[in-house]
Amino acid sequence: MPETKPRRRVRGSSTGRPIMVLLDLLGRRMTLRILWELRDRPLTFRALQEAAQTNPSVLNVRLAELREAQLVGHGVEGYALTAQGRDLLQTFLPLHAWAENWARQVVKGPPGAVRSKR
């Protein structure tokens, strides 16, 4: 399993700077989706697998990495974000709002553009 702790070498960075380690972890397949699906409540493995629409082997690996990074924990109710994971997700909310606004603008088209009638 690739490293998920700061000060360790990761893909694209030999320095192990915390931001590089975090971006490497977040860039792995299904990581962001798993964090997003856990935003509101804990989920069992099966419920998380269904919500994230992924296979069990990928989910197992990602959960192990997220647990090692202390972003996700496991308890009686299933997998849940830790305090660190919730803090990280809070940093995504402005990006989420920006993306929603951006999507509306892209659908409308550039200023002054004429939309074709279909």
Backbone as a printed PyTorch tensor [residue, N CA C, xyz], in Angstrom:
tensor([[[  0.8550,  -1.1770,   0.0000],
         [  0.0000,   0.0000,   0.0000],
         [  0.8980,   1.2370,   0.0000]],

        [[  0.6100,   2.2250,  -0.8670],
         [  1.4030,   3.4470,  -0.8930],
         [  1.3060,   4.2020,   0.4310]],

        [[  2.3180,   4.9890,   0.7030],
         [  2.3580,   5.7740,   1.9420],
         [  1.2540,   6.8230,   1.9710]],

        [[  0.7480,   7.0990,   3.1570],
         [ -0.2740,   8.1340,   3.3200],
         [  0.0710,   9.0850,   4.4540]],

        [[  1.3130,   9.0410,   4.9100],
         [  1.6980,   9.8920,   6.0300],
         [  2.6470,  10.9920,   5.5660]],

        [[  2.4800,  12.2050,   6.1220],
         [  3.3990,  13.2920,   5.7830],
         [  4.8480,  12.9080,   6.0770]],

        [[  5.7320,  13.5370,   5.3450],
         [  7.1830,  13.3470,   5.4520],
         [  7.6560,  12.0570,   4.7970]],

        [[  6.7690,  11.3870,   4.0680],
         [  7.1450,  10.1870,   3.3220],
         [  7.0500,  10.4990,   1.8420]],

        [[  7.9120,   9.9060,   1.0580],
         [  7.8860,  10.1110,  -0.3880],
         [  6.5780,   9.5860,  -0.9690]],

        [[  6.0430,  10.3240,  -1.9210],
         [  4.8310,   9.9020,  -2.6240],
         [  5.0330,  10.1360,  -4.1100]],

        [[  4.0990,   9.6410,  -4.9070],
         [  4.1740,   9.8650,  -6.3490],
         [  4.2810,  11.3550,  -6.6240]],

        [[  5.2410,  11.7390,  -7.4250],
         [  5.3720,  13.1270,  -7.8270],
         [  6.0750,  14.0260,  -6.8310]],

        [[  6.5080,  13.4930,  -5.6980],
         [  7.1850,  14.3260,  -4.7050],
         [  8.1500,  13.4850,  -3.8850]],

        [[  9.3880,  13.9020,  -3.8960],
         [ 10.3690,  13.2020,  -3.0710],
         [ 10.5080,  13.8630,  -1.7050]],

        [[  9.8460,  15.0160,  -1.5130],
         [  9.9900,  15.7580,  -0.2600],
         [  9.0850,  15.2540,   0.8480]],

        [[  7.9460,  14.6890,   0.4880],
         [  6.9970,  14.2510,   1.5010],
         [  6.2820,  15.4100,   2.1720]],

        [[  6.2530,  16.5520,   1.5040],
         [  5.5230,  17.6900,   2.0790],
         [  4.0750,  17.2760,   2.3120]],

        [[  3.5010,  17.6990,   3.4310],
         [  2.1350,  17.2800,   3.7510],
         [  1.1280,  17.5420,   2.6280]],

        [[  1.2080,  18.6830,   1.9620],
         [  0.2480,  18.9690,   0.8910],
         [  0.3990,  17.9770,  -0.2520]],

        [[  1.6320,  17.5750,  -0.5510],
         [  1.8580,  16.6230,  -1.6370],
         [  1.3350,  15.2370,  -1.2640]],

        [[  1.5330,  14.8500,  -0.0190],
         [  1.0300,  13.5530,   0.4410],
         [ -0.4990,  13.5550,   0.3980]],

        [[ -1.1050,  14.6510,   0.8570],
         [ -2.5630,  14.7420,   0.8400],
         [ -3.1020,  14.7090,  -0.5860]],

        [[ -2.5150,  15.4930,  -1.4780],
         [ -2.9880,  15.5100,  -2.8640],
         [ -2.8100,  14.1500,  -3.5310]],

        [[ -1.7330,  13.4610,  -3.2070],
         [ -1.5420,  12.1110,  -3.7410],
         [ -2.6600,  11.1920,  -3.2530]],

        [[ -2.9480,  11.2450,  -1.9630],
         [ -4.0070,  10.4040,  -1.4020],
         [ -5.3610,  10.7500,  -2.0180]],

        [[ -5.6830,  12.0270,  -2.0940],
         [ -6.9830,  12.4450,  -2.6270],
         [ -7.1220,  12.1390,  -4.1130]],

        [[ -6.0010,  12.0400,  -4.8120],
         [ -6.0340,  11.7560,  -6.2400],
         [ -6.1840,  10.2860,  -6.5810]],

        [[ -6.1440,   9.4360,  -5.5890],
         [ -6.2940,   8.0010,  -5.8490],
         [ -7.7530,   7.6720,  -6.1460]],

        [[ -7.9290,   6.6910,  -7.0040],
         [ -9.2630,   6.2950,  -7.4500],
         [-10.2120,   6.0680,  -6.2760]],

        [[-11.3410,   6.7090,  -6.2950],
         [-12.4580,   6.5730,  -5.3610],
         [-12.2500,   7.2500,  -4.0030]],

        [[-11.0940,   7.8190,  -3.7340],
         [-10.8630,   8.4130,  -2.4160],
         [-11.8210,   9.5620,  -2.1420]],

        [[-11.9140,  10.5060,  -3.0680],
         [-12.8150,  11.6400,  -2.8500],
         [-14.2640,  11.1870,  -2.7570]],

        [[-14.6320,  10.2220,  -3.5630],
         [-16.0100,   9.7250,  -3.5340],
         [-16.3320,   9.1030,  -2.1810]],

        [[-15.4060,   8.3480,  -1.6310],
         [-15.6170,   7.7220,  -0.3210],
         [-15.7880,   8.7950,   0.7490]],

        [[-14.9100,   9.7820,   0.7520],
         [-15.0280,  10.8660,   1.7290],
         [-16.3620,  11.5820,   1.5840]],

        [[-16.7540,  11.8340,   0.3460],
         [-18.0120,  12.5460,   0.0970],
         [-19.2110,  11.7290,   0.5800]],

        [[-19.2010,  10.4330,   0.3370],
         [-20.3240,   9.5870,   0.7530],
         [-20.4340,   9.4910,   2.2730]],

        [[-19.3350,   9.6950,   2.9700],
         [-19.3510,   9.6360,   4.4380],
         [-19.6480,  10.9960,   5.0720]],

        [[-19.9420,  11.9960,   4.2610],
         [-20.0950,  13.3590,   4.7760],
         [-21.2480,  13.5220,   5.7620]],

        [[-22.3220,  12.7550,   5.6120],
         [-23.5070,  12.9660,   6.4460],
         [-23.6760,  11.9680,   7.5810]],

        [[-23.1220,  10.7650,   7.3880],
         [-23.3910,   9.7140,   8.3720],
         [-22.4220,   8.5550,   8.1770]],

        [[-22.2660,   7.7400,   9.2150],
         [-21.4620,   6.5220,   9.0570],
         [-22.1760,   5.5510,   8.1170]],

        [[-21.3970,   4.7410,   7.4350],
         [-21.9550,   3.7290,   6.5420],
         [-21.2340,   2.4070,   6.7590]],

        [[-21.9860,   1.3230,   6.6550],
         [-21.3630,   0.0080,   6.6900],
         [-20.5570,  -0.1750,   5.4050]],

        [[-19.7300,  -1.1980,   5.3920],
         [-18.9160,  -1.4670,   4.2050],
         [-19.8080,  -1.6340,   2.9800]],

        [[-20.8450,  -2.4460,   3.1050],
         [-21.7240,  -2.7060,   1.9610],
         [-22.4620,  -1.4430,   1.5230]],

        [[-22.9600,  -0.6650,   2.4730],
         [-23.6680,   0.5750,   2.1260],
         [-22.7180,   1.5610,   1.4510]],

        [[-21.4910,   1.6260,   1.9380],
         [-20.5010,   2.5120,   1.3340],
         [-20.1290,   2.0260,  -0.0650]],

        [[-20.0190,   0.7330,  -0.2270],
         [-19.7160,   0.1650,  -1.5440],
         [-20.8130,   0.5330,  -2.5410]],

        [[-22.0640,   0.4150,  -2.1240],
         [-23.1820,   0.7680,  -3.0030],
         [-23.2120,   2.2620,  -3.2850]],

        [[-23.0380,   3.0710,  -2.2550],
         [-23.0960,   4.5230,  -2.4250],
         [-21.9770,   5.0230,  -3.3340]],

        [[-20.7920,   4.4690,  -3.1630],
         [-19.6390,   4.9050,  -3.9590],
         [-19.5670,   4.1950,  -5.3080]],

        [[-20.4020,   3.1970,  -5.4940],
         [-20.4390,   2.4260,  -6.7390],
         [-19.0470,   1.9150,  -7.1120]],

        [[-18.4530,   1.1920,  -6.1760],
         [-17.1150,   0.6500,  -6.3980],
         [-17.0860,  -0.8180,  -6.0070]],

        [[-15.9760,  -1.4610,  -6.3070],
         [-15.8610,  -2.8780,  -5.9690],
         [-15.1940,  -3.0370,  -4.6050]],

        [[-15.3740,  -4.1940,  -3.9740],
         [-14.8690,  -4.3790,  -2.6130],
         [-13.3560,  -4.2710,  -2.4870]],

        [[-12.6080,  -4.6930,  -3.4920],
         [-11.1490,  -4.6390,  -3.3480],
         [-10.6440,  -3.1990,  -3.3510]],

        [[-11.1660,  -2.3640,  -4.2380],
         [-10.7650,  -0.9490,  -4.2510],
         [-11.1940,  -0.2820,  -2.9480]],

        [[-12.4080,  -0.5500,  -2.5180],
         [-12.9090,   0.0540,  -1.2850],
         [-12.0560,  -0.3600,  -0.0910]],

        [[-11.6920,  -1.6230,  -0.0130],
         [-10.8460,  -2.1040,   1.0850],
         [ -9.5180,  -1.3650,   1.1410]],

        [[ -8.8790,  -1.2280,  -0.0060],
         [ -7.5790,  -0.5480,  -0.0610],
         [ -7.7280,   0.9170,   0.3410]],

        [[ -8.7320,   1.5900,  -0.2190],
         [ -8.9100,   3.0130,   0.0890],
         [ -9.2590,   3.2300,   1.5550]],

        [[-10.1070,   2.3930,   2.1030],
         [-10.4480,   2.5460,   3.5210],
         [ -9.2230,   2.3350,   4.4030]],

        [[ -8.3850,   1.3830,   4.0520],
         [ -7.1510,   1.1680,   4.8230],
         [ -6.2660,   2.4090,   4.7530]],

        [[ -6.1450,   2.9960,   3.5740],
         [ -5.3270,   4.2050,   3.4200],
         [ -5.9270,   5.3780,   4.1890]],

        [[ -7.2350,   5.5390,   4.0970],
         [ -7.8990,   6.6460,   4.7930],
         [ -7.8520,   6.4620,   6.3090]],

        [[ -7.8910,   5.2260,   6.7580],
         [ -7.7530,   4.9710,   8.1980],
         [ -6.3240,   5.2580,   8.6500]],

        [[ -5.3380,   4.8500,   7.8500],
         [ -3.9450,   5.1260,   8.1890],
         [ -3.6960,   6.6350,   8.2460]],

        [[ -4.3420,   7.3730,   7.3540],
         [ -4.2000,   8.8310,   7.3210],
         [ -5.0620,   9.5120,   8.3870]],

        [[ -5.8090,   8.7340,   9.1390],
         [ -6.6670,   9.2090,  10.2220],
         [ -7.7730,  10.1450,   9.7330]],

        [[ -8.2570,   9.8800,   8.5220],
         [ -9.3750,  10.6490,   7.9760],
         [-10.6910,   9.9020,   8.1300]],

        [[-10.6120,   8.5850,   8.2410],
         [-11.7920,   7.7300,   8.4040],
         [-11.5140,   6.7700,   9.5530]],

        [[-12.5440,   6.5100,  10.3210],
         [-12.4550,   5.5310,  11.3950],
         [-13.5520,   4.5000,  11.2330]],

        [[-13.4820,   3.4520,  12.0290],
         [-14.4970,   2.4040,  11.9780],
         [-15.0280,   2.1830,  13.3790]],

        [[-16.3450,   2.1690,  13.4850],
         [-16.9770,   1.9620,  14.7820],
         [-18.1740,   1.0510,  14.6640]],

        [[-19.0110,   1.0690,  15.6650],
         [-20.1860,   0.2040,  15.7370],
         [-21.1310,   0.4410,  14.5560]],

        [[-21.2740,   1.6990,  14.1420],
         [-22.2040,   2.0330,  13.0570],
         [-21.5920,   1.8760,  11.6710]],

        [[-20.3100,   1.5970,  11.6000],
         [-19.6500,   1.4450,  10.3090],
         [-18.5050,   2.4280,  10.1710]],

        [[-18.2170,   2.8080,   8.9490],
         [-17.1290,   3.7440,   8.6650],
         [-17.6530,   5.1650,   8.7570]],

        [[-16.8280,   6.0440,   9.3190],
         [-17.2250,   7.4380,   9.4930],
         [-15.9940,   8.3250,   9.3880]],

        [[-16.2340,   9.5800,   9.0680],
         [-15.1470,  10.5480,   9.0550],
         [-14.6840,  10.8050,  10.4830]],

        [[-13.3930,  10.9400,  10.6610],
         [-12.8460,  11.3600,  11.9460],
         [-12.9640,  12.8820,  12.0240]],

        [[-12.5560,  13.4540,  13.1300],
         [-12.5530,  14.9190,  13.2460],
         [-11.6840,  15.5260,  12.1440]],

        [[-10.5300,  14.9010,  11.8800],
         [ -9.6560,  15.3780,  10.7990],
         [-10.3550,  15.2660,   9.4480]],

        [[-11.0580,  14.1760,   9.2370],
         [-11.7870,  13.9720,   7.9860],
         [-12.8890,  15.0020,   7.8040]],

        [[-13.6030,  15.3120,   8.8890],
         [-14.6560,  16.3360,   8.8140],
         [-14.0470,  17.7070,   8.5310]],

        [[-12.9110,  18.0020,   9.1610],
         [-12.2240,  19.2750,   8.8850],
         [-11.8280,  19.3650,   7.4160]],

        [[-11.2920,  18.2780,   6.8900],
         [-10.8990,  18.2580,   5.4790],
         [-12.1130,  18.4820,   4.5910]],

        [[-13.2110,  17.8100,   4.8920],
         [-14.4090,  17.9600,   4.0780],
         [-14.9300,  19.3940,   4.1180]],

        [[-14.7870,  20.0630,   5.2440],
         [-15.2090,  21.4640,   5.3360],
         [-14.4340,  22.3370,   4.3480]],

        [[-13.1860,  21.9780,   4.0920],
         [-12.4130,  22.7650,   3.1280],
         [-12.9100,  22.5440,   1.7070]],

        [[-13.6270,  21.4420,   1.4660],
         [-14.1780,  21.1730,   0.1360],
         [-15.4540,  21.9560,  -0.1360]],

        [[-16.1620,  22.3870,   0.8970],
         [-17.4650,  23.0150,   0.6930],
         [-17.3920,  24.2740,  -0.1670]],

        [[-16.4280,  25.1720,   0.0400],
         [-16.3330,  26.3160,  -0.8800],
         [-16.0360,  25.8680,  -2.3190]],

        [[-15.2460,  24.8390,  -2.4770],
         [-14.9610,  24.3090,  -3.8090],
         [-16.2290,  23.7230,  -4.4260]],

        [[-17.0220,  23.0550,  -3.6190],
         [-18.2970,  22.5010,  -4.0830],
         [-19.2230,  23.6300,  -4.5500]],

        [[-19.3240,  24.6930,  -3.7630],
         [-20.1680,  25.8360,  -4.1410],
         [-19.6520,  26.4690,  -5.4350]],

        [[-18.3420,  26.6190,  -5.5370],
         [-17.7590,  27.1860,  -6.7550],
         [-18.0920,  26.3080,  -7.9570]],

        [[-17.9670,  24.9960,  -7.8000],
         [-18.2300,  24.0710,  -8.9050],
         [-19.6900,  24.1310,  -9.3470]],

        [[-20.6070,  24.2610,  -8.4010],
         [-22.0260,  24.3740,  -8.7540],
         [-22.2700,  25.6430,  -9.5680]],

        [[-21.6950,  26.7470,  -9.1430],
         [-21.8300,  28.0090,  -9.8690],
         [-21.1890,  27.9000, -11.2550]],

        [[-20.0170,  27.3290, -11.3090],
         [-19.3130,  27.1360, -12.5740],
         [-20.1520,  26.3000, -13.5390]],

        [[-20.7530,  25.2270, -13.0340],
         [-21.5690,  24.3570, -13.8820],
         [-22.7510,  25.1300, -14.4620]],

        [[-23.3830,  25.9710, -13.6440],
         [-24.5010,  26.7840, -14.1540],
         [-24.0220,  27.7260, -15.2550]],

        [[-22.8460,  28.3120, -15.0750],
         [-22.3080,  29.2400, -16.0700],
         [-21.9570,  28.5190, -17.3690]],

        [[-21.3860,  27.3490, -17.2580],
         [-21.0070,  26.5860, -18.4520],
         [-22.2500,  26.1900, -19.2380]],

        [[-23.3020,  25.8090, -18.5400],
         [-24.5410,  25.4270, -19.2100],
         [-25.1400,  26.6260, -19.9380]],

        [[-25.0700,  27.8020, -19.3110],
         [-25.6030,  29.0130, -19.9460],
         [-24.7620,  29.4190, -21.1440]],

        [[-23.4900,  29.1250, -21.1270],
         [-22.5920,  29.5140, -22.2090],
         [-21.9040,  30.8320, -21.8910]],

        [[-20.9190,  31.2040, -22.7090],
         [-20.1850,  32.4460, -22.4570],
         [-21.0950,  33.6620, -22.6310]],

        [[-20.7450,  34.7750, -21.9680],
         [-21.5510,  35.9900, -22.1090],
         [-21.6780,  36.3800, -23.5800]],

        [[-22.8880,  36.7060, -23.9930],
         [-23.1290,  37.1390, -25.3670],
         [-23.3010,  36.0020, -26.3580]],

        [[-23.1740,  34.7730, -25.8900],
         [-23.3150,  33.6360, -26.8030],
         [-24.7800,  33.4230, -27.1420]],

        [[-25.0200,  33.0270, -28.3620],
         [-26.3720,  32.7270, -28.8060],
         [-26.5640,  31.2240, -28.7100]],

        [[-27.5880,  30.8280, -27.9870],
         [-27.8590,  29.3950, -27.8410],
         [-28.7010,  28.9280, -29.0100]],

        [[-28.3440,  27.7990, -29.5420],
         [-29.1090,  27.2570, -30.6640],
         [-30.4070,  26.6550, -30.1540]],

        [[-31.4410,  26.7360, -30.9830],
         [-32.7290,  26.1430, -30.6230],
         [-32.7610,  24.7280, -31.1660]],

        [[-33.1700,  23.8120, -30.3390],
         [-33.2190,  22.4030, -30.7750],
         [-34.6190,  21.9290, -30.8820]]])
